[in-house]
Amino acid sequence: MFELARNVANMEHNDTYHYQVMRRAIETIDAAGDTQLTLAGLAAEMEMSPAHFQRLFSTWVGVSPKRYQQYLTLGHAKALLRDRHTTLDTAHEVGLSGSGRLHDLFVRWEAMSPGDYARDGADLTINWGWFDSHFGPALVMGTDRGICGLAFAAETGKASTMADMTARWPRAIFVENPDIVAGWASAALGMRGETQLHMLGAPFQLKVWEALLTIPSGHITTYSDIAQAIGSPKAVRAVGTAVGRNPVSWLIPCHRALRKSGGLGGYHWGLPVKRAMLAWESARCDAGDDLR
């Protein structure tokens, strides 16, 4: 048991460490613009030997740092739009009480009633805890019915992230109790197993989030495609707002929504996190690791 606990702790530490290296690499690549950086140059920026840097990246995503660097550039968004753009033709097949598959994770969906949502979470107890993830510290919140919040703090900071999430349901009772949500968090962040979502949102938002669930890993769609899929083709701006208000990032993949031009658009938890998510998924998809 002790050995298992130690191995789990080591895995969690490595995931956090890997993301911190990733974040620094993203900043370095952004600063370089369109200039391709060499393995030696990137390794030096990360204060590592080329061999260690190569091994770290290859372990994390299954491709070389050079290949991964290509995924982190802004041009990759346009390549995704060209080659892996889904028009959400099957969005209507996923119901709010149905299930969607994300990677190897099965997600069961249950939406709060409009009346409960209108009461701003009154009489609702939300348990929460901080967990390590591939993309930095993750805040996981859950009711007795499932995860209602998943946010990332690598760019925004823990205090700001917590304030943002608690403000969404101002009359709810928030209890720090990571043990209650640990099982769901492990499945969600490890992308293995089954988890339950308890979605708290307005009807229009729920339709947008439902459409996001149909986008396969390693693929993207556009805000206008989502508007078309939910039957509101002129509501592109409102769709963008709803995407940004998604309370369960990563599980409901708002990072896979781009502008029609191929631009990344915004991301509530920071564009570096969005780029890292898209790059991670694309690299694993191209490496032949079928996580969809």
Helices and strands as residue ranges (DSSP letters): H 2-32, H 39-45, H 50-61, H 65-72, H 75-83, G 91-93, E 99-102, E 104-111, H 114-118, E 125-131, E 138-143, E 146-152, H 158-166, E 173-176, H 178-190, E 192-199, H 203-212, E 221-222, H 223-229, H 236-244, G 254-256, E 257-258, H 271-286
